Amino acid sequence: MNNKFNNFHMVDPSPWPIYMSLILMSALISTFYSMSTTLSWGLFISLLMCFMIFFLWSRDVVRESLLQGNHTYKVISSIKFGMILFILSEVMFFFSFFWTFFHSSLNPSNEVGNMWPCWGVEAINPFTIPLLNTLILVSSGVTITYSHHMMLNQNFDLSFKWIMLTIFLGLYFTMLQFLEYKYSTFTIMDSIYGSIFFLATGFHGLHVIVGSLMIMFSMIRLFNFHFSSKHHLIYEFSCWYWHFVDLVWLFLYIFIYWWGI
């Protein structure tokens, strides 16, 4: 292994995969425990440890790419293929929610009163906060695309400014969705509609938070001059992921918020 005669990167032994698995198992157990208590310190500590391990793991990946030069063109091609497969798995994940939604809405059963939304549920007006959130996410897709375009043209100063604007729009979207949940007249326990609505939009909100963290991580690396116009893989992945999040939201808005009422 000391004499490398190929273009592939053989990853060194790392403790982070097993540590992350144990912490995620602890977080899952703590989540179930927190359902019967008012506050679960175990869940808070597990999430804190999860972020710490993710940071250390990402640090090692940055070292392998930036300092050791292990991310050759063949390695980058393989990583891109892995990211494409990951996004396809996310597509199937949200497809299951839409399948459930259409199955329940197109042929509502007697148990929900043969109507949709279900009896007693007052759906959220799609022309209030949901419409504003749609404009925010579409705008953020434009800003991150322009930021990437500036990076490709080696204008890193403008790229940094536009990526900051994208992060602001992502955080603004999250804040508005929190307010929407807070003042909603129904909960996840209110019939099939409430369950599907909060599962689909809630998981999308979680993906927005993850996407915002990915873009923040890219912004920090951009600030530290880790990127070039030809080598900025994590930022490119952030753009892919963010456009996927935008597209899912458009489907959520059209079918669940607007058509579903």
C-alpha positions as CSV (number, residue, x, y, z in Angstrom):
1,M,0.0,0.0,0.0
2,N,3.0,2.3,0.4
3,N,3.7,2.1,-3.3
4,K,0.5,3.3,-5.0
5,F,0.2,2.4,-8.7
6,N,-3.5,3.3,-9.2
7,N,-5.7,6.4,-9.3
8,F,-8.0,5.3,-6.6
9,H,-7.9,6.3,-2.9
10,M,-7.7,3.5,-0.4
11,V,-9.2,5.1,2.7
12,D,-7.1,4.8,5.9
13,P,-8.7,3.0,8.9
14,S,-11.0,5.5,10.6
15,P,-12.9,5.3,13.9
16,W,-15.7,7.7,12.8
17,P,-18.0,5.2,11.1
18,I,-18.4,3.0,14.1
19,Y,-18.6,6.0,16.5
20,M,-21.3,7.6,14.3
21,S,-23.3,4.3,14.2
22,L,-23.3,4.1,18.0
23,I,-24.2,7.7,18.5
24,L,-27.1,7.4,16.0
25,M,-28.4,4.3,17.8
26,S,-28.2,6.3,21.1
27,A,-30.1,9.2,19.5
28,L,-32.8,6.8,18.3
29,I,-33.2,5.3,21.7
30,S,-33.2,8.7,23.3
31,T,-35.9,9.9,20.9
32,F,-38.3,7.2,22.0
33,Y,-37.5,7.9,25.6
34,S,-38.1,11.6,25.1
35,M,-41.7,10.9,24.0
36,S,-42.7,10.1,27.5
37,T,-40.7,12.8,29.3
38,T,-40.6,16.6,29.1
39,L,-36.8,16.8,28.5
40,S,-34.3,14.2,27.5
41,W,-30.7,15.1,28.0
42,G,-29.7,11.9,26.3
43,L,-31.2,13.1,23.0
44,F,-29.5,16.5,23.3
45,I,-26.1,14.9,24.1
46,S,-26.5,12.4,21.3
47,L,-27.2,15.1,18.7
48,L,-24.2,17.2,20.1
49,M,-21.9,14.2,19.8
50,C,-23.3,13.5,16.3
51,F,-22.4,17.0,15.1
52,M,-18.9,16.7,16.7
53,I,-18.2,13.4,15.0
54,F,-19.5,14.8,11.7
55,F,-17.1,17.7,12.1
56,L,-14.1,15.5,12.8
57,W,-15.0,13.1,9.9
58,S,-15.3,16.1,7.5
59,R,-12.0,17.4,8.8
60,D,-10.3,14.1,7.7
61,V,-12.0,14.2,4.3
62,V,-10.8,17.8,3.8
63,R,-7.3,16.8,4.7
64,E,-7.4,13.8,2.3
65,S,-8.6,16.1,-0.5
66,L,-6.8,19.4,0.1
67,L,-3.5,18.5,1.8
68,Q,-2.8,14.9,0.7
69,G,-4.2,15.2,-2.9
70,N,-6.0,11.8,-2.7
71,H,-9.1,13.0,-4.7
72,T,-8.0,12.3,-8.2
73,Y,-10.3,12.6,-11.2
74,K,-11.3,9.0,-10.9
75,V,-12.0,9.4,-7.2
76,I,-14.0,12.5,-7.9
77,S,-16.0,10.7,-10.6
78,S,-16.8,7.9,-8.1
79,I,-17.9,10.3,-5.4
80,K,-20.2,12.1,-7.9
81,F,-21.8,8.8,-8.8
82,G,-22.3,8.1,-5.1
83,M,-24.0,11.5,-4.6
84,I,-26.3,10.9,-7.5
85,L,-27.3,7.6,-6.0
86,F,-27.9,9.3,-2.7
87,I,-30.2,11.9,-4.3
88,L,-32.1,9.2,-6.1
89,S,-32.7,7.4,-2.8
90,E,-34.0,10.7,-1.4
91,V,-36.3,11.0,-4.4
92,M,-37.8,7.6,-3.6
93,F,-38.1,8.6,0.1
94,F,-40.3,11.6,-0.8
95,F,-42.1,9.6,-3.5
96,S,-43.5,7.4,-0.7
97,F,-45.1,10.4,0.9
98,F,-46.7,11.6,-2.3
99,W,-47.9,8.0,-3.0
100,T,-49.6,8.0,0.5
101,F,-51.0,11.5,-0.1
102,F,-52.6,10.7,-3.5
103,H,-53.8,7.3,-2.3
104,S,-55.7,9.0,0.6
105,S,-56.9,12.1,-1.1
106,L,-58.2,10.7,-4.4
107,N,-60.3,8.1,-2.7
108,P,-60.9,9.1,1.0
109,S,-62.4,6.3,3.1
110,N,-65.4,6.3,5.4
111,E,-63.1,6.7,8.4
112,V,-62.1,10.2,7.3
113,G,-65.7,11.2,6.4
114,N,-65.4,10.6,2.6
115,M,-63.9,14.1,2.3
116,W,-60.5,15.7,1.9
117,P,-59.0,17.4,3.9
118,C,-60.4,15.2,6.6
119,W,-63.4,16.2,8.6
120,G,-62.6,18.8,11.3
121,V,-59.2,19.8,9.7
122,E,-58.8,23.4,8.5
123,A,-56.0,23.4,5.9
124,I,-53.4,26.1,5.8
125,N,-54.1,28.9,3.2
126,P,-51.5,28.2,0.4
127,F,-51.3,32.0,-0.5
128,T,-49.9,33.1,2.9
129,I,-46.7,31.7,4.4
130,P,-46.4,28.7,1.9
131,L,-46.4,31.1,-1.1
132,L,-43.8,33.3,0.6
133,N,-41.6,30.2,1.3
134,T,-41.9,29.2,-2.3
135,L,-40.6,32.5,-3.5
136,I,-37.8,32.3,-0.9
137,L,-36.7,28.8,-2.0
138,V,-36.9,29.7,-5.7
139,S,-34.8,32.8,-5.1
140,S,-32.3,30.8,-3.1
141,G,-31.9,28.5,-6.0
142,V,-31.1,31.5,-8.2
143,T,-28.6,32.9,-5.7
144,I,-26.7,29.6,-5.2
145,T,-26.6,29.1,-9.0
146,Y,-25.2,32.6,-9.5
147,S,-22.6,32.0,-6.7
148,H,-21.5,28.8,-8.4
149,H,-21.3,30.6,-11.7
150,M,-19.0,33.3,-10.1
151,M,-16.8,30.6,-8.7
152,L,-16.4,28.9,-12.1
153,N,-15.3,32.4,-13.4
154,Q,-12.8,32.7,-10.5
155,N,-14.7,35.7,-9.0
156,F,-14.5,34.3,-5.4
157,D,-15.5,37.6,-3.7
158,L,-18.9,37.7,-5.5
159,S,-19.3,34.0,-5.0
160,F,-18.9,34.4,-1.2
161,K,-21.4,37.2,-1.1
162,W,-24.1,35.2,-3.0
163,I,-23.5,32.1,-1.0
164,M,-24.1,34.2,2.2
165,L,-27.4,35.4,0.7
166,T,-28.4,31.8,0.0
167,I,-27.7,30.8,3.6
168,F,-29.8,33.7,4.8
169,L,-32.7,32.7,2.6
170,G,-32.5,29.1,3.8
171,L,-32.6,30.2,7.5
172,Y,-35.5,32.6,6.7
173,F,-37.4,29.7,5.2
174,T,-36.8,27.5,8.3
175,M,-38.0,30.3,10.6
176,L,-41.2,30.8,8.6
177,Q,-41.9,27.1,8.5
178,F,-41.5,27.0,12.3
179,L,-44.0,29.9,12.6
180,E,-46.4,28.0,10.3
181,Y,-46.2,24.9,12.5
182,K,-46.6,27.0,15.7
183,Y,-49.8,28.6,14.6
184,S,-51.3,25.7,12.7
185,T,-54.9,24.7,13.7
186,F,-54.2,21.0,13.4
187,T,-51.4,18.6,14.5
188,I,-49.7,15.5,13.2
189,M,-52.3,13.4,15.2
190,D,-55.3,15.0,13.4
191,S,-56.4,12.4,10.9
192,I,-54.5,11.2,7.8
193,Y,-54.2,14.7,6.4
194,G,-52.3,15.9,9.5
195,S,-50.0,13.0,9.5
196,I,-49.1,13.2,5.8
197,F,-48.8,17.0,5.9
198,F,-46.4,17.2,8.8
199,L,-44.4,14.1,7.7
200,A,-43.8,15.4,4.2
201,T,-43.2,19.1,5.0
202,G,-41.3,18.3,8.2
203,F,-38.8,16.0,6.5
204,H,-38.5,18.6,3.8
205,G,-37.7,21.2,6.5
206,L,-35.1,18.8,7.9
207,H,-33.5,18.5,4.4
208,V,-33.5,22.4,4.2
209,I,-31.5,22.5,7.5
210,V,-29.1,19.9,6.3
211,G,-28.7,21.7,3.0
212,S,-28.1,25.0,4.8
213,L,-25.4,23.3,6.9
214,M,-23.7,21.9,3.8
215,I,-23.7,25.4,2.2
216,M,-22.3,26.9,5.5
217,F,-19.5,24.3,5.4
218,S,-18.8,25.3,1.8
219,M,-18.8,29.0,2.7
220,I,-16.2,28.4,5.5
221,R,-14.0,26.5,3.1
222,L,-14.5,29.2,0.4
223,F,-13.5,31.8,3.0
224,N,-10.3,29.8,3.8
225,F,-9.4,29.6,0.0
226,H,-9.8,25.8,-0.2
227,F,-11.6,26.0,-3.5
228,S,-10.5,26.6,-7.0
229,S,-12.6,27.1,-10.2
230,K,-12.0,23.5,-11.1
231,H,-11.9,21.8,-7.7
232,H,-14.9,22.5,-5.4
233,L,-16.6,19.2,-5.0
234,I,-18.5,19.8,-1.7
235,Y,-19.9,23.0,-3.0
236,E,-21.0,21.4,-6.2
237,F,-22.8,18.7,-4.1
238,S,-24.4,21.5,-2.0
239,C,-25.8,23.0,-5.2
240,W,-27.1,19.7,-6.4
241,Y,-28.7,19.0,-3.0
242,W,-30.2,22.5,-2.7
243,H,-31.8,22.3,-6.2
244,F,-33.3,18.9,-5.2
245,V,-34.7,20.5,-2.1
246,D,-36.2,23.3,-4.2
247,L,-37.8,20.9,-6.6
248,V,-39.4,18.8,-3.8
249,W,-40.8,22.0,-2.3
250,L,-42.5,22.9,-5.6
251,F,-44.2,19.6,-5.7
252,L,-45.2,19.9,-2.0
253,Y,-46.6,23.4,-2.6
254,I,-48.5,22.5,-5.7
255,F,-50.1,19.2,-4.5
256,I,-50.2,19.3,-0.7
257,Y,-50.7,23.0,0.0
258,W,-52.7,24.1,-3.1
259,W,-54.3,21.1,-4.9
260,G,-54.8,19.2,-1.7
261,I,-57.3,21.6,-0.2
